[in-house]
Amino acid sequence: MTVAWGLMSTARINRLVLEAAAQSDRADVVAVASRDTARAESYAREHRIERAYGSYEELLADPQVDAVYIPLPNGLHGEWTLRALEAGKHVLVEKPFSRHPDEVEEAFERAESAGLVVSEAFMWRHHPQAEKLAALVADGAIGRLRVIRAAFSFPLAAVHGADDARFRPELDGGSLMDVGSYCVNAIRFLAGEPERVQGEQVVGPSGVDVVFAATLSMPGEVLAHFDCAFVLERRSELEVVGEAGSLFVPDPFHVHEPGIELRTGESVERIDIEPANSYRLELDNVSGAIRREEPLLLGRDDAVGQARAIAALYRSAETAVPVPA
């Protein structure tokens, strides 16, 4: 049986979810909602979606929708996740779920009490490249893990315009909340939850961070650092360094060109990874969890840990001192 999904908005990222659903035998997009009826209807015709609604409330009232995907601006994730759960819908909420750990905890409390599934949409974690990277570290391919370095940036205004919601502080915009959340997620995935963090930010004219850099102290004497930005050229990379070598991932998050470089001494070994659609794997996993056919990859612990790390990073940047995570 397929899970019937509804799209809460006509956001650009929906096209990737629609492409993924078209490849999946577990997920089917049956409805879309917008705050504008005409826009929802036009979008539904263009993408051959059965039903269109002129409000998010109407979508949540549809008894034939099992689950909703929420790609709204960051500051609306918590509110609409809770409203979806109240309506009895499972939820896949776009990353980052929230910078407020209490908000994330409340959502999972409600979901668990109602027997519903909630997952944060870090699609890259579902790709076989992430699994292979973690296995190489765990198997000692680079010796004892010591340092993790991540970077993710792009020129937001040039690509999407200066009025993009990610520039708006009231909607929890900012580079850390966007591209930086991937860096934080990768560090946590490989090294656990941070013990202490120190962040620095450059705040742009709109009031959100347009550049953010940080150092994180991780368990086992592992150090991590990352930078992210809305005002730099496109950069996306991840390096995992051990005492016997390093693993370099040139395309860690979009995974358009999967592959890992194992660097030891003067040697560089290319480890090829089979291409896969991260969004399809994500939809398949969440849909499978909804149908109780497989465990959910990204659940409560991961989402709460992510929110706590982001909250600590902002506290550090705002106070100019290291803080416990």
Secondary structure as UniProt FT lines:
FT   STRAND          3..8
FT   TURN            12..13
FT   HELIX           14..23
FT   STRAND          27..33
FT   HELIX           37..47
FT   STRAND          51..53
FT   HELIX           56..60
FT   TURN            63..64
FT   STRAND          67..70
FT   HELIX           74..76
FT   HELIX           77..86
FT   TURN            87..88
FT   STRAND          90..94
FT   HELIX           101..114
FT   STRAND          118..121
FT   HELIX           123..126
FT   HELIX           128..138
FT   TURN            139..142
FT   STRAND          145..153
FT   HELIX           156..160
FT   TURN            162..163
FT   HELIX           165..167
FT   HELIX           169..171
FT   TURN            175..178
FT   HELIX           179..191
FT   STRAND          196..203
FT   TURN            205..206
FT   STRAND          209..218
FT   HELIX           219..221
FT   STRAND          222..229
FT   STRAND          235..242
FT   TURN            243..244
FT   STRAND          245..249
FT   STRAND          260..264
FT   TURN            265..266
FT   STRAND          267..271
FT   HELIX           278..290
FT   TURN            291..292
FT   HELIX           300..319
FT   STRAND          323..324
//
